């Protein structure tokens, strides 16, 4: 089986790690912080997509 790699871009380099390598070598507190940050970012993206869709809908309705 071929491992899937996670690509992490850092200054002047790119790291390729498996999920297992990444999770095994990160302290639990870093994982917890990253998960919380990820949830917040995804919620914000969903909110912005909804707002954009609502604005587009209103603008189309106003033109007609």
PyMOL Python script that loads the backbone (N, CA, C, O; Angstrom):
from pymol import cmd

cmd.read_pdbstr("""\
ATOM      1  N   UNK A   1       0.840  -1.188   0.000  1.00  0.00           N
ATOM      2  CA  UNK A   1       0.000   0.000   0.000  1.00  0.00           C
ATOM      3  C   UNK A   1       0.881   1.246   0.000  1.00  0.00           C
ATOM      4  O   UNK A   1       1.893   1.301   0.698  1.00  0.00           O
ATOM      5  N   UNK A   2       0.493   2.228  -0.776  1.00  0.00           N
ATOM      6  CA  UNK A   2       1.252   3.469  -0.877  1.00  0.00           C
ATOM      7  C   UNK A   2       0.742   4.439   0.183  1.00  0.00           C
ATOM      8  O   UNK A   2      -0.458   4.700   0.270  1.00  0.00           O
ATOM      9  N   UNK A   3       1.655   4.968   0.982  1.00  0.00           N
ATOM     10  CA  UNK A   3       1.277   5.956   1.992  1.00  0.00           C
ATOM     11  C   UNK A   3       0.915   7.268   1.325  1.00  0.00           C
ATOM     12  O   UNK A   3       1.526   7.666   0.333  1.00  0.00           O
ATOM     13  N   UNK A   4      -0.088   7.937   1.882  1.00  0.00           N
ATOM     14  CA  UNK A   4      -0.422   9.274   1.424  1.00  0.00           C
ATOM     15  C   UNK A   4       0.408  10.244   2.245  1.00  0.00           C
ATOM     16  O   UNK A   4       0.556  10.087   3.457  1.00  0.00           O
ATOM     17  N   UNK A   5       0.936  11.229   1.583  1.00  0.00           N
ATOM     18  CA  UNK A   5       1.790  12.186   2.266  1.00  0.00           C
ATOM     19  C   UNK A   5       1.081  13.515   2.470  1.00  0.00           C
ATOM     20  O   UNK A   5       0.267  13.939   1.650  1.00  0.00           O
ATOM     21  N   UNK A   6       1.405  14.155   3.572  1.00  0.00           N
ATOM     22  CA  UNK A   6       0.932  15.497   3.874  1.00  0.00           C
ATOM     23  C   UNK A   6       2.059  16.437   3.496  1.00  0.00           C
ATOM     24  O   UNK A   6       3.196  16.277   3.939  1.00  0.00           O
ATOM     25  N   UNK A   7       1.732  17.415   2.677  1.00  0.00           N
ATOM     26  CA  UNK A   7       2.739  18.375   2.223  1.00  0.00           C
ATOM     27  C   UNK A   7       2.663  19.610   3.101  1.00  0.00           C
ATOM     28  O   UNK A   7       1.609  20.235   3.222  1.00  0.00           O
ATOM     29  N   UNK A   8       3.784  19.958   3.713  1.00  0.00           N
ATOM     30  CA  UNK A   8       3.849  21.126   4.586  1.00  0.00           C
ATOM     31  C   UNK A   8       4.926  22.045   4.043  1.00  0.00           C
ATOM     32  O   UNK A   8       6.106  21.697   4.003  1.00  0.00           O
ATOM     33  N   UNK A   9       4.491  23.234   3.622  1.00  0.00           N
ATOM     34  CA  UNK A   9       5.448  24.199   3.085  1.00  0.00           C
ATOM     35  C   UNK A   9       5.971  25.056   4.225  1.00  0.00           C
ATOM     36  O   UNK A   9       5.206  25.647   4.988  1.00  0.00           O
ATOM     37  N   UNK A  10       7.290  25.109   4.321  1.00  0.00           N
ATOM     38  CA  UNK A  10       7.939  25.970   5.296  1.00  0.00           C
ATOM     39  C   UNK A  10       8.906  26.866   4.526  1.00  0.00           C
ATOM     40  O   UNK A  10       9.101  26.680   3.325  1.00  0.00           O
ATOM     41  N   UNK A  11       9.503  27.821   5.200  1.00  0.00           N
ATOM     42  CA  UNK A  11      10.428  28.728   4.543  1.00  0.00           C
ATOM     43  C   UNK A  11      11.560  27.949   3.880  1.00  0.00           C
ATOM     44  O   UNK A  11      12.288  27.207   4.541  1.00  0.00           O
ATOM     45  N   UNK A  12      11.697  28.123   2.592  1.00  0.00           N
ATOM     46  CA  UNK A  12      12.773  27.535   1.789  1.00  0.00           C
ATOM     47  C   UNK A  12      12.770  26.017   1.713  1.00  0.00           C
ATOM     48  O   UNK A  12      13.789  25.424   1.356  1.00  0.00           O
ATOM     49  N   UNK A  13      11.649  25.363   2.042  1.00  0.00           N
ATOM     50  CA  UNK A  13      11.609  23.902   1.958  1.00  0.00           C
ATOM     51  C   UNK A  13      10.161  23.422   1.974  1.00  0.00           C
ATOM     52  O   UNK A  13       9.246  24.176   2.305  1.00  0.00           O
ATOM     53  N   UNK A  14       9.975  22.163   1.613  1.00  0.00           N
ATOM     54  CA  UNK A  14       8.680  21.504   1.699  1.00  0.00           C
ATOM     55  C   UNK A  14       8.882  20.152   2.370  1.00  0.00           C
ATOM     56  O   UNK A  14       9.737  19.365   1.964  1.00  0.00           O
ATOM     57  N   UNK A  15       8.090  19.897   3.394  1.00  0.00           N
ATOM     58  CA  UNK A  15       8.158  18.627   4.114  1.00  0.00           C
ATOM     59  C   UNK A  15       7.071  17.695   3.591  1.00  0.00           C
ATOM     60  O   UNK A  15       5.969  18.141   3.271  1.00  0.00           O
ATOM     61  N   UNK A  16       7.373  16.415   3.503  1.00  0.00           N
ATOM     62  CA  UNK A  16       6.394  15.398   3.142  1.00  0.00           C
ATOM     63  C   UNK A  16       6.400  14.355   4.244  1.00  0.00           C
ATOM     64  O   UNK A  16       7.380  13.630   4.418  1.00  0.00           O
ATOM     65  N   UNK A  17       5.295  14.280   4.993  1.00  0.00           N
ATOM     66  CA  UNK A  17       5.174  13.356   6.113  1.00  0.00           C
ATOM     67  C   UNK A  17       3.903  12.520   5.957  1.00  0.00           C
ATOM     68  O   UNK A  17       2.929  12.961   5.347  1.00  0.00           O
ATOM     69  N   UNK A  18       3.926  11.316   6.513  1.00  0.00           N
ATOM     70  CA  UNK A  18       2.690  10.545   6.582  1.00  0.00           C
ATOM     71  C   UNK A  18       1.890  11.061   7.775  1.00  0.00           C
ATOM     72  O   UNK A  18       2.437  11.717   8.661  1.00  0.00           O
ATOM     73  N   UNK A  19       0.602  10.761   7.793  1.00  0.00           N
ATOM     74  CA  UNK A  19      -0.235  11.180   8.915  1.00  0.00           C
ATOM     75  C   UNK A  19       0.297  10.591  10.220  1.00  0.00           C
ATOM     76  O   UNK A  19       0.336  11.269  11.247  1.00  0.00           O
ATOM     77  N   UNK A  20       0.702   9.333  10.170  1.00  0.00           N
ATOM     78  CA  UNK A  20       1.217   8.664  11.361  1.00  0.00           C
ATOM     79  C   UNK A  20       2.484   9.352  11.877  1.00  0.00           C
ATOM     80  O   UNK A  20       2.625   9.552  13.084  1.00  0.00           O
ATOM     81  N   UNK A  21       3.396   9.711  10.989  1.00  0.00           N
ATOM     82  CA  UNK A  21       4.626  10.402  11.406  1.00  0.00           C
ATOM     83  C   UNK A  21       4.299  11.752  12.033  1.00  0.00           C
ATOM     84  O   UNK A  21       4.882  12.139  13.045  1.00  0.00           O
ATOM     85  N   UNK A  22       3.373  12.451  11.426  1.00  0.00           N
ATOM     86  CA  UNK A  22       3.011  13.772  11.930  1.00  0.00           C
ATOM     87  C   UNK A  22       2.403  13.676  13.323  1.00  0.00           C
ATOM     88  O   UNK A  22       2.832  14.376  14.240  1.00  0.00           O
ATOM     89  N   UNK A  23       1.406  12.811  13.485  1.00  0.00           N
ATOM     90  CA  UNK A  23       0.720  12.700  14.771  1.00  0.00           C
ATOM     91  C   UNK A  23       1.610  12.115  15.863  1.00  0.00           C
ATOM     92  O   UNK A  23       1.501  12.507  17.025  1.00  0.00           O
ATOM     93  N   UNK A  24       2.475  11.196  15.506  1.00  0.00           N
ATOM     94  CA  UNK A  24       3.355  10.558  16.486  1.00  0.00           C
ATOM     95  C   UNK A  24       4.379  11.558  17.040  1.00  0.00           C
ATOM     96  O   UNK A  24       4.814  11.429  18.185  1.00  0.00           O
ATOM     97  N   UNK A  25       4.757  12.540  16.240  1.00  0.00           N
ATOM     98  CA  UNK A  25       5.837  13.451  16.645  1.00  0.00           C
ATOM     99  C   UNK A  25       5.370  14.822  17.126  1.00  0.00           C
ATOM    100  O   UNK A  25       6.190  15.645  17.532  1.00  0.00           O
ATOM    101  N   UNK A  26       4.079  15.072  17.086  1.00  0.00           N
ATOM    102  CA  UNK A  26       3.571  16.343  17.605  1.00  0.00           C
ATOM    103  C   UNK A  26       3.087  16.166  19.038  1.00  0.00           C
ATOM    104  O   UNK A  26       2.433  15.170  19.349  1.00  0.00           O
ATOM    105  N   UNK A  27       3.396  17.107  19.904  1.00  0.00           N
ATOM    106  CA  UNK A  27       2.862  17.047  21.267  1.00  0.00           C
ATOM    107  C   UNK A  27       1.334  17.177  21.241  1.00  0.00           C
ATOM    108  O   UNK A  27       0.795  17.887  20.392  1.00  0.00           O
ATOM    109  N   UNK A  28       0.632  16.507  22.155  1.00  0.00           N
ATOM    110  CA  UNK A  28      -0.838  16.556  22.180  1.00  0.00           C
ATOM    111  C   UNK A  28      -1.399  17.981  22.229  1.00  0.00           C
ATOM    112  O   UNK A  28      -2.446  18.258  21.643  1.00  0.00           O
ATOM    113  N   UNK A  29      -0.714  18.869  22.918  1.00  0.00           N
ATOM    114  CA  UNK A  29      -1.207  20.248  23.020  1.00  0.00           C
ATOM    115  C   UNK A  29      -1.180  20.951  21.659  1.00  0.00           C
ATOM    116  O   UNK A  29      -2.073  21.742  21.355  1.00  0.00           O
ATOM    117  N   UNK A  30      -0.180  20.672  20.853  1.00  0.00           N
ATOM    118  CA  UNK A  30      -0.093  21.259  19.509  1.00  0.00           C
ATOM    119  C   UNK A  30      -1.222  20.719  18.637  1.00  0.00           C
ATOM    120  O   UNK A  30      -1.835  21.469  17.878  1.00  0.00           O
ATOM    121  N   UNK A  31      -1.496  19.424  18.742  1.00  0.00           N
ATOM    122  CA  UNK A  31      -2.599  18.829  17.973  1.00  0.00           C
ATOM    123  C   UNK A  31      -3.926  19.458  18.381  1.00  0.00           C
ATOM    124  O   UNK A  31      -4.746  19.791  17.526  1.00  0.00           O
ATOM    125  N   UNK A  32      -4.139  19.620  19.677  1.00  0.00           N
ATOM    126  CA  UNK A  32      -5.382  20.219  20.182  1.00  0.00           C
ATOM    127  C   UNK A  32      -5.546  21.643  19.648  1.00  0.00           C
ATOM    128  O   UNK A  32      -6.623  22.015  19.182  1.00  0.00           O
ATOM    129  N   UNK A  33      -4.490  22.426  19.716  1.00  0.00           N
ATOM    130  CA  UNK A  33      -4.536  23.807  19.223  1.00  0.00           C
ATOM    131  C   UNK A  33      -4.813  23.845  17.725  1.00  0.00           C
ATOM    132  O   UNK A  33      -5.607  24.659  17.255  1.00  0.00           O
ATOM    133  N   UNK A  34      -4.154  22.961  16.978  1.00  0.00           N
ATOM    134  CA  UNK A  34      -4.337  22.927  15.529  1.00  0.00           C
ATOM    135  C   UNK A  34      -5.764  22.534  15.156  1.00  0.00           C
ATOM    136  O   UNK A  34      -6.334  23.089  14.216  1.00  0.00           O
ATOM    137  N   UNK A  35      -6.346  21.577  15.886  1.00  0.00           N
ATOM    138  CA  UNK A  35      -7.723  21.174  15.623  1.00  0.00           C
ATOM    139  C   UNK A  35      -8.690  22.323  15.892  1.00  0.00           C
ATOM    140  O   UNK A  35      -9.605  22.558  15.103  1.00  0.00           O
ATOM    141  N   UNK A  36      -8.499  23.033  16.986  1.00  0.00           N
ATOM    142  CA  UNK A  36      -9.358  24.169  17.311  1.00  0.00           C
ATOM    143  C   UNK A  36      -9.235  25.260  16.246  1.00  0.00           C
ATOM    144  O   UNK A  36     -10.235  25.837  15.819  1.00  0.00           O
ATOM    145  N   UNK A  37      -8.014  25.533  15.827  1.00  0.00           N
ATOM    146  CA  UNK A  37      -7.769  26.537  14.796  1.00  0.00           C
ATOM    147  C   UNK A  37      -8.429  26.113  13.481  1.00  0.00           C
ATOM    148  O   UNK A  37      -9.050  26.929  12.799  1.00  0.00           O
ATOM    149  N   UNK A  38      -8.289  24.841  13.136  1.00  0.00           N
ATOM    150  CA  UNK A  38      -8.881  24.325  11.902  1.00  0.00           C
ATOM    151  C   UNK A  38     -10.392  24.437  11.907  1.00  0.00           C
ATOM    152  O   UNK A  38     -10.987  24.820  10.900  1.00  0.00           O
ATOM    153  N   UNK A  39     -11.020  24.110  13.024  1.00  0.00           N
ATOM    154  CA  UNK A  39     -12.478  24.226  13.126  1.00  0.00           C
ATOM    155  C   UNK A  39     -12.916  25.673  12.934  1.00  0.00           C
ATOM    156  O   UNK A  39     -13.889  25.938  12.229  1.00  0.00           O
ATOM    157  N   UNK A  40     -12.206  26.605  13.554  1.00  0.00           N
ATOM    158  CA  UNK A  40     -12.549  28.021  13.432  1.00  0.00           C
ATOM    159  C   UNK A  40     -12.398  28.497  11.987  1.00  0.00           C
ATOM    160  O   UNK A  40     -13.251  29.226  11.479  1.00  0.00           O
ATOM    161  N   UNK A  41     -11.330  28.092  11.335  1.00  0.00           N
ATOM    162  CA  UNK A  41     -11.093  28.501   9.948  1.00  0.00           C
ATOM    163  C   UNK A  41     -12.182  27.944   9.036  1.00  0.00           C
ATOM    164  O   UNK A  41     -12.692  28.660   8.174  1.00  0.00           O
ATOM    165  N   UNK A  42     -12.542  26.677   9.218  1.00  0.00           N
ATOM    166  CA  UNK A  42     -13.585  26.073   8.384  1.00  0.00           C
ATOM    167  C   UNK A  42     -14.945  26.722   8.617  1.00  0.00           C
ATOM    168  O   UNK A  42     -15.701  26.932   7.669  1.00  0.00           O
ATOM    169  N   UNK A  43     -15.263  27.043   9.880  1.00  0.00           N
ATOM    170  CA  UNK A  43     -16.527  27.743  10.170  1.00  0.00           C
ATOM    171  C   UNK A  43     -16.556  29.105   9.484  1.00  0.00           C
ATOM    172  O   UNK A  43     -17.579  29.504   8.927  1.00  0.00           O
ATOM    173  N   UNK A  44     -15.435  29.814   9.525  1.00  0.00           N
ATOM    174  CA  UNK A  44     -15.353  31.135   8.895  1.00  0.00           C
ATOM    175  C   UNK A  44     -15.535  31.029   7.387  1.00  0.00           C
ATOM    176  O   UNK A  44     -16.233  31.854   6.797  1.00  0.00           O
ATOM    177  N   UNK A  45     -14.930  30.040   6.752  1.00  0.00           N
ATOM    178  CA  UNK A  45     -15.083  29.841   5.311  1.00  0.00           C
ATOM    179  C   UNK A  45     -16.537  29.565   4.947  1.00  0.00           C
ATOM    180  O   UNK A  45     -17.047  30.095   3.960  1.00  0.00           O
ATOM    181  N   UNK A  46     -17.207  28.726   5.754  1.00  0.00           N
ATOM    182  CA  UNK A  46     -18.616  28.431   5.493  1.00  0.00           C
ATOM    183  C   UNK A  46     -19.460  29.698   5.626  1.00  0.00           C
ATOM    184  O   UNK A  46     -20.338  29.952   4.801  1.00  0.00           O
ATOM    185  N   UNK A  47     -19.196  30.486   6.655  1.00  0.00           N
ATOM    186  CA  UNK A  47     -19.920  31.731   6.868  1.00  0.00           C
ATOM    187  C   UNK A  47     -19.725  32.677   5.682  1.00  0.00           C
ATOM    188  O   UNK A  47     -20.691  33.249   5.178  1.00  0.00           O
ATOM    189  N   UNK A  48     -18.487  32.840   5.240  1.00  0.00           N
ATOM    190  CA  UNK A  48     -18.212  33.737   4.118  1.00  0.00           C
ATOM    191  C   UNK A  48     -18.879  33.246   2.837  1.00  0.00           C
ATOM    192  O   UNK A  48     -19.355  34.053   2.039  1.00  0.00           O
ATOM    193  N   UNK A  49     -18.918  31.935   2.635  1.00  0.00           N
ATOM    194  CA  UNK A  49     -19.583  31.385   1.449  1.00  0.00           C
ATOM    195  C   UNK A  49     -21.082  31.670   1.494  1.00  0.00           C
ATOM    196  O   UNK A  49     -21.682  32.020   0.478  1.00  0.00           O
ATOM    197  N   UNK A  50     -21.685  31.518   2.676  1.00  0.00           N
ATOM    198  CA  UNK A  50     -23.120  31.815   2.812  1.00  0.00           C
ATOM    199  C   UNK A  50     -23.410  33.282   2.555  1.00  0.00           C
ATOM    200  O   UNK A  50     -24.362  33.615   1.849  1.00  0.00           O
ATOM    201  N   UNK A  51     -22.594  34.160   3.123  1.00  0.00           N
ATOM    202  CA  UNK A  51     -22.798  35.601   2.941  1.00  0.00           C
ATOM    203  C   UNK A  51     -22.653  35.977   1.468  1.00  0.00           C
ATOM    204  O   UNK A  51     -23.462  36.738   0.938  1.00  0.00           O
ATOM    205  N   UNK A  52     -21.633  35.448   0.815  1.00  0.00           N
ATOM    206  CA  UNK A  52     -21.419  35.730  -0.600  1.00  0.00           C
ATOM    207  C   UNK A  52     -22.606  35.256  -1.418  1.00  0.00           C
ATOM    208  O   UNK A  52     -23.065  35.960  -2.318  1.00  0.00           O
ATOM    209  N   UNK A  53     -23.101  34.076  -1.112  1.00  0.00           N
ATOM    210  CA  UNK A  53     -24.250  33.528  -1.839  1.00  0.00           C
ATOM    211  C   UNK A  53     -25.487  34.411  -1.626  1.00  0.00           C
ATOM    212  O   UNK A  53     -26.227  34.679  -2.572  1.00  0.00           O
ATOM    213  N   UNK A  54     -25.710  34.858  -0.396  1.00  0.00           N
ATOM    214  CA  UNK A  54     -26.863  35.706  -0.097  1.00  0.00           C
ATOM    215  C   UNK A  54     -26.760  37.038  -0.834  1.00  0.00           C
ATOM    216  O   UNK A  54     -27.749  37.523  -1.383  1.00  0.00           O
ATOM    217  N   UNK A  55     -25.581  37.624  -0.846  1.00  0.00           N
ATOM    218  CA  UNK A  55     -25.376  38.899  -1.537  1.00  0.00           C
ATOM    219  C   UNK A  55     -25.612  38.724  -3.036  1.00  0.00           C
ATOM    220  O   UNK A  55     -26.274  39.552  -3.660  1.00  0.00           O
ATOM    221  N   UNK A  56     -25.079  37.660  -3.609  1.00  0.00           N
ATOM    222  CA  UNK A  56     -25.289  37.391  -5.034  1.00  0.00           C
ATOM    223  C   UNK A  56     -26.768  37.223  -5.350  1.00  0.00           C
ATOM    224  O   UNK A  56     -27.259  37.731  -6.358  1.00  0.00           O
ATOM    225  N   UNK A  57     -27.470  36.510  -4.484  1.00  0.00           N
ATOM    226  CA  UNK A  57     -28.906  36.298  -4.683  1.00  0.00           C
ATOM    227  C   UNK A  57     -29.651  37.628  -4.633  1.00  0.00           C
ATOM    228  O   UNK A  57     -30.523  37.879  -5.464  1.00  0.00           O
ATOM    229  N   UNK A  58     -29.320  38.470  -3.679  1.00  0.00           N
ATOM    230  CA  UNK A  58     -29.975  39.774  -3.557  1.00  0.00           C
ATOM    231  C   UNK A  58     -29.679  40.665  -4.763  1.00  0.00           C
ATOM    232  O   UNK A  58     -30.569  41.355  -5.259  1.00  0.00           O
ATOM    233  N   UNK A  59     -28.442  40.651  -5.229  1.00  0.00           N
ATOM    234  CA  UNK A  59     -28.078  41.471  -6.383  1.00  0.00           C
ATOM    235  C   UNK A  59     -28.792  40.996  -7.649  1.00  0.00           C
ATOM    236  O   UNK A  59     -29.232  41.817  -8.454  1.00  0.00           O
ATOM    237  N   UNK A  60     -28.910  39.691  -7.831  1.00  0.00           N
ATOM    238  CA  UNK A  60     -29.623  39.158  -9.005  1.00  0.00           C
ATOM    239  C   UNK A  60     -31.098  39.517  -8.941  1.00  0.00           C
ATOM    240  O   UNK A  60     -31.696  39.876  -9.955  1.00  0.00           O
ATOM    241  N   UNK A  61     -31.688  39.423  -7.758  1.00  0.00           N
ATOM    242  CA  UNK A  61     -33.106  39.761  -7.596  1.00  0.00           C
ATOM    243  C   UNK A  61     -33.352  41.248  -7.853  1.00  0.00           C
ATOM    244  O   UNK A  61     -34.381  41.628  -8.412  1.00  0.00           O
ATOM    245  N   UNK A  62     -32.407  42.076  -7.445  1.00  0.00           N
ATOM    246  CA  UNK A  62     -32.551  43.517  -7.628  1.00  0.00           C
ATOM    247  C   UNK A  62     -32.465  43.889  -9.110  1.00  0.00           C
ATOM    248  O   UNK A  62     -33.146  44.815  -9.552  1.00  0.00           O
ATOM    249  N   UNK A  63     -31.638  43.180  -9.881  1.00  0.00           N
ATOM    250  CA  UNK A  63     -31.479  43.452 -11.319  1.00  0.00           C
ATOM    251  C   UNK A  63     -32.715  43.080 -12.114  1.00  0.00           C
ATOM    252  O   UNK A  63     -32.988  43.670 -13.159  1.00  0.00           O
ATOM    253  N   UNK A  64     -33.455  42.115 -11.628  1.00  0.00           N
ATOM    254  CA  UNK A  64     -34.603  41.640 -12.405  1.00  0.00           C
ATOM    255  C   UNK A  64     -35.806  42.463 -12.229  1.00  0.00           C
ATOM    256  O   UNK A  64     -36.844  42.175 -12.825  1.00  0.00           O
TER     257      UNK A  64
END
""", "prot")
cmd.dss("prot")
cmd.show_as("cartoon", "prot")
cmd.util.cbc("prot")
cmd.orient("prot")
